[in-house]
Amino acid sequence: MLVLLVAFALSTGITLMLVRAAKVGGHRLHDHDLSGPQKFHSAPVPRVGGIGIFLGVFAGLLVFWLRQPEIGSEALLLMACAIPAFGCGLTEDLTKTQSPRRRLFFTAVSAALAVVLLSAVIDRTDIPGLDWAVSFAGVAAAVTVFVVAGVANSLNIIDGFNGLASMCAVLILASIGYVAFQVDDMLVVALAVAGVGAVLGFFVWNFPAGLIFLGDGGAYFLGFYVAELAILLLHRNATVSPMFPLLVCIYPVFETVFSIYRRVMLRGQPAGMPDGIHLHSLIYRRIMRWAIGKQSKRSAARRNSMTSPYLWMLCMTAVVPAMLFWDSTPVLGGFIVLFGVTYTALYWRIVRFRAPRWMITNR
């Protein structure tokens, strides 16, 4: 509990100071680009929320290390591994000089450091063929680096609305922490608890008012952190199904895979080209605009915030069964398939202006 409170308190305080600094005159902290296909805010907003989260997690884990130094040192080592991913993302937030490829590269560097320093590696998958491949150390390391970079990028992709990425991260971390508690893995429990506390400290300023954004530093750090915790839990506990990490992270991961398929296969565009027709974008444009209707800045902010709970519910359709059936590969595999079918059906109904009636009920 102390780890949670320290992480939350420091993250809340630092994030508030960043919001205040931006209002007083910290123009470099603002996101002034309001014209992109995934830009939904109507005024410049600071996008350095990752600073409070990173420092909040670090403070919580420092408390954990002081209380249990024998395993707390591994937690601090993971934070050291995260520095390249977080640092490159934060540099982009402040200077707009880091390309997506460079951000992914430094996230991969962080993942490689975790493989070497913490043995955080995917060495079993319960997938025929791939299970044999990851039995070789080099292949396992390469797969792990690819997966971590992919998850980090996927969390950045869903970071488009107030509270969306941060609350999804809280749900995922809480599920990982619960399973870690079930298998008595106190290292992963502490990592998850510190993460939840720090993200909630940011969340109170991000939702619903949108006073500050995660930015690339926050999104890449959280994506790296979530992926590493899931991998550590799997690697350290033989009773945890290899399908658990995939199901618990399936919403941002499937969003990314589906977007690549949609761009490359259906539209003939580069996989990395940004667009405005992600599922969360469609809910905002075709459901929230219809429900609220007004074009004022206040209404736009309300539409932004009201979009996120729909996606929280979608995230929970994966997180809850992952938490309940964490040791059953067949059941988890079934829920992975079910999520894919549900997501695809929902997407195509909305894109064809046939959204389910419960989604468009005017409040």
C-alpha positions in Angstrom: 0.0 0.0 0.0 2.9 2.4 0.8 4.3 1.8 -2.7 1.0 2.7 -4.3 0.5 5.9 -2.2 4.1 7.2 -2.8 3.8 6.6 -6.5 0.4 8.2 -6.7 1.3 11.2 -4.5 4.6 12.0 -6.4 3.0 11.5 -9.8 0.0 13.7 -8.9 2.2 16.5 -7.5 4.7 16.5 -10.4 2.0 16.4 -13.0 0.2 19.4 -11.3 3.5 21.3 -11.4 3.9 20.6 -15.1 0.4 21.7 -15.8 1.1 24.9 -13.9 4.4 25.5 -15.6 2.8 25.1 -19.0 0.1 27.7 -18.2 2.7 30.2 -16.8 4.8 30.1 -19.9 6.2 26.7 -20.7 5.4 26.8 -24.4 7.8 24.1 -25.2 5.7 21.7 -23.2 2.7 22.2 -25.4 1.4 20.3 -28.3 0.8 23.1 -30.8 0.0 20.8 -33.8 -3.8 20.6 -33.9 -4.2 19.6 -37.5 -3.2 15.9 -37.7 -5.7 13.2 -38.4 -5.4 12.0 -34.8 -5.5 15.4 -33.1 -8.8 15.9 -31.3 -8.0 18.8 -28.9 -8.9 22.4 -29.7 -6.1 24.3 -27.8 -2.4 23.6 -27.1 -2.0 21.2 -24.2 1.3 20.1 -22.4 2.2 16.6 -23.5 4.9 15.7 -21.0 2.7 13.7 -18.6 5.2 10.8 -18.8 7.6 12.7 -16.6 5.2 12.4 -13.6 4.5 8.8 -14.3 8.1 7.8 -14.7 9.2 9.6 -11.5 6.2 8.3 -9.6 7.0 4.7 -10.5 10.6 5.3 -9.6 9.7 6.7 -6.2 7.3 3.8 -5.5 9.9 1.2 -6.4 12.6 3.1 -4.4 10.3 2.6 -1.3 10.0 -1.1 -2.3 13.8 -1.4 -2.5 14.3 0.2 0.9 11.8 -2.3 2.4 12.9 -5.4 0.4 16.4 -4.8 -1.0 16.9 -8.4 -2.0 14.3 -8.2 -4.8 13.8 -4.4 -5.0 17.1 -4.0 -6.8 15.6 -5.9 -9.8 12.7 -3.4 -9.9 15.1 -0.5 -10.1 17.1 -2.3 -12.7 13.9 -2.4 -14.9 13.5 1.4 -14.5 17.1 1.8 -15.7 16.3 -0.4 -18.7 13.3 1.9 -19.5 15.4 5.0 -19.8 16.2 4.7 -23.6 12.5 4.3 -24.5 11.3 7.0 -22.1 14.1 9.4 -23.0 13.6 9.2 -26.8 9.9 9.7 -26.4 10.3 12.6 -24.1 12.8 14.2 -26.5 10.2 14.0 -29.3 7.6 15.6 -27.0 10.0 18.5 -26.3 11.7 18.9 -29.7 9.7 17.1 -32.3 12.9 15.7 -33.8 12.5 12.0 -33.2 11.0 9.9 -36.0 8.8 6.9 -35.2 11.5 4.6 -36.4 14.0 6.1 -34.0 11.5 5.8 -31.1 10.9 2.2 -31.9 14.7 1.6 -32.1 15.3 3.0 -28.6 12.3 1.0 -27.2 13.9 -2.1 -28.7 17.2 -1.1 -27.0 15.3 -0.9 -23.7 13.8 -4.4 -24.3 17.2 -5.8 -25.2 18.6 -4.4 -21.9 15.8 -6.1 -20.0 16.6 -9.4 -21.7 20.3 -9.1 -20.7 20.0 -7.7 -17.2 16.7 -9.3 -16.0 16.3 -12.4 -18.2 12.9 -10.9 -19.2 12.5 -13.2 -22.3 9.7 -15.0 -23.9 10.8 -18.7 -23.8 7.5 -20.4 -24.2 4.4 -19.7 -26.2 2.2 -22.8 -26.3 2.2 -22.3 -30.1 3.5 -25.3 -32.1 6.6 -24.3 -34.1 7.1 -21.0 -32.3 7.6 -22.9 -29.1 10.5 -24.8 -30.6 11.9 -21.6 -32.1 12.0 -19.7 -28.8 13.9 -22.6 -27.2 16.9 -21.0 -28.8 18.2 -18.1 -26.8 18.9 -15.8 -29.8 15.4 -16.4 -31.3 13.7 -15.9 -27.9 15.6 -12.6 -27.4 14.7 -11.4 -30.9 11.0 -12.3 -30.4 10.9 -10.6 -27.0 12.4 -7.4 -28.4 9.9 -7.4 -31.3 7.0 -8.0 -29.0 8.0 -5.3 -26.4 8.5 -2.7 -29.2 5.2 -3.6 -30.7 3.2 -3.3 -27.5 4.9 0.0 -26.7 3.9 1.3 -30.2 0.4 0.0 -29.8 -0.2 1.9 -26.6 1.0 5.0 -28.3 -1.5 4.4 -31.1 -4.5 4.3 -28.7 -3.3 7.5 -26.9 -5.8 9.8 -28.6 -8.4 10.7 -26.0 -8.5 11.9 -22.4 -8.0 8.9 -20.1 -8.0 6.3 -22.9 -4.4 4.9 -22.9 -3.8 5.7 -19.2 -6.9 3.8 -17.9 -6.3 0.9 -20.2 -2.7 0.7 -18.7 -4.2 0.8 -15.2 -6.6 -2.1 -16.1 -3.8 -4.1 -17.6 -1.4 -3.5 -14.7 -4.0 -4.3 -12.1 -4.7 -7.7 -13.9 -1.0 -8.5 -14.0 -0.6 -7.5 -10.3 -3.6 -9.8 -9.4 -2.1 -12.8 -11.2 1.3 -12.1 -9.7 -0.2 -12.1 -6.2 -1.9 -15.4 -7.0 1.5 -17.0 -7.8 3.2 -15.1 -4.9 5.6 -13.1 -7.2 6.1 -10.1 -5.0 8.5 -8.4 -7.5 5.9 -8.2 -10.2 3.2 -7.3 -7.6 5.3 -4.3 -6.5 6.0 -3.3 -10.1 2.3 -3.4 -11.0 1.2 -1.5 -7.8 3.8 1.3 -8.4 2.6 1.5 -12.0 -1.1 1.7 -11.1 -0.4 4.4 -8.5 1.7 6.6 -10.8 -0.7 6.3 -13.7 -3.6 7.3 -11.5 -1.7 10.3 -10.4 -1.5 11.4 -14.0 -5.1 10.3 -14.7 -6.7 12.8 -12.3 -5.3 15.7 -14.4 -5.9 14.1 -17.7 -9.5 12.9 -17.3 -12.0 14.4 -18.0 -10.5 17.9 -18.4 -7.5 17.0 -20.5 -5.1 19.4 -18.8 -2.1 17.3 -19.8 -1.3 14.4 -22.2 0.9 11.4 -21.9 3.0 12.4 -24.8 5.3 9.9 -26.6 7.5 9.7 -23.5 4.6 8.5 -21.3 3.1 6.3 -24.0 6.3 4.5 -24.9 7.3 4.1 -21.2 4.0 2.7 -20.2 3.9 0.3 -23.2 7.4 -0.9 -22.4 6.5 -1.2 -18.7 3.3 -3.2 -19.3 5.0 -5.5 -21.8 8.0 -6.2 -19.5 5.8 -6.9 -16.5 3.7 -9.4 -18.5 6.9 -11.1 -19.8 8.5 -11.2 -16.3 5.4 -12.8 -14.9 5.4 -15.4 -17.6 9.2 -16.1 -17.4 9.2 -16.4 -13.6 6.1 -18.5 -13.1 5.6 -21.7 -15.0 1.9 -21.9 -14.0 1.0 -18.8 -15.9 -0.2 -19.5 -19.5 1.7 -17.9 -22.3 -1.7 -16.7 -23.7 -2.2 -14.5 -20.6 0.2 -11.7 -21.7 -1.4 -11.7 -25.2 -5.0 -11.5 -24.0 -4.3 -8.9 -21.3 -2.7 -6.6 -23.9 -5.0 -7.6 -26.8 -6.9 -4.4 -27.2 -4.0 -2.1 -28.1 -2.2 -4.9 -29.9 -5.2 -5.9 -32.0 -5.9 -2.2 -32.8 -2.3 -1.9 -34.2 -2.5 -5.2 -36.2 -5.9 -4.3 -37.6 -4.8 -0.8 -38.5 -1.8 -2.2 -40.4 -4.1 -4.7 -42.3 -6.5 -1.9 -43.1 -3.8 0.5 -44.4 -1.7 -2.0 -46.3 -4.2 -4.6 -47.6 -7.4 -2.5 -48.0 -6.1 1.0 -48.9 -2.6 0.3 -50.3 -0.9 2.8 -48.0 2.3 2.5 -45.9 1.8 0.7 -42.6 3.1 3.6 -40.6 1.0 6.4 -42.2 -1.3 8.0 -39.6 -5.0 8.2 -40.2 -8.2 9.2 -38.4 -10.2 6.0 -38.7 -9.0 4.0 -35.7 -11.9 2.6 -33.7 -11.6 5.3 -31.1 -11.6 7.9 -33.8 -14.8 6.5 -35.3 -16.5 6.5 -32.0 -15.6 10.1 -31.5 -16.6 11.2 -35.0 -19.7 9.1 -35.6 -21.2 8.5 -32.2 -20.1 11.2 -29.8 -20.6 14.0 -32.4 -24.1 12.7 -33.1 -24.9 12.4 -29.4 -23.7 15.8 -28.3 -24.0 17.7 -31.5 -22.7 21.1 -30.5 -19.5 22.6 -32.1 -18.2 24.7 -29.1 -14.8 24.0 -27.5 -16.6 22.9 -24.4 -18.7 20.3 -26.3 -15.6 19.1 -28.1 -13.8 18.5 -24.8 -16.9 16.6 -23.5 -17.0 14.4 -26.7 -13.3 13.7 -26.2 -13.7 12.5 -22.7 -17.0 10.6 -23.3 -15.3 8.5 -26.0 -12.8 6.8 -23.7 -15.3 4.8 -21.5 -16.5 2.9 -24.5 -12.9 1.7 -25.1 -12.4 1.0 -21.4 -15.3 -1.4 -21.6 -13.7 -3.0 -24.7 -10.4 -3.3 -22.9 -12.2 -5.0 -19.9 -13.7 -7.7 -22.1 -10.1 -9.0 -22.5 -8.6 -8.0 -19.1 -11.3 -9.6 -16.9 -11.2 -13.1 -18.5 -7.3 -12.9 -18.6 -7.4 -12.3 -14.9 -9.9 -15.1 -14.2 -8.4 -17.8 -16.4 -4.7 -16.9 -16.3 -3.6 -20.5 -16.1 -5.7 -22.0 -18.9 -4.3 -21.8 -22.4 -7.4 -23.2 -24.2 -9.8 -20.8 -22.5 -7.5 -17.8 -23.0 -7.1 -18.7 -26.6 -10.8 -18.8 -27.1 -11.2 -15.3 -25.6 -8.5 -14.0 -27.9 -10.4 -15.2 -30.9 -13.7 -13.9 -29.4 -12.1 -10.5 -28.9 -10.9 -10.4 -32.5 -14.3 -11.2 -33.8 -16.0 -8.7 -31.5 -13.6 -5.9 -32.4 -13.9 -6.5 -36.1 -17.7 -6.7 -36.1 -18.0 -3.5 -34.0 -15.6 -1.7 -36.3 -17.4 -2.5 -39.5 -20.8 -1.7 -38.1 -19.6 1.8 -37.0 -17.7 2.5 -40.2 -20.9 1.6 -42.2 -23.0 3.9 -39.9 -24.8 1.0 -38.3 -23.5 1.3 -34.8 -25.3 -0.7 -32.1 -28.2 1.2 -30.7 -26.8 1.1 -27.1 -23.8 3.1 -28.3 -25.8 6.0 -29.8 -28.4 6.5 -27.1 -28.5 10.2 -26.4 -27.8 11.1 -22.8 
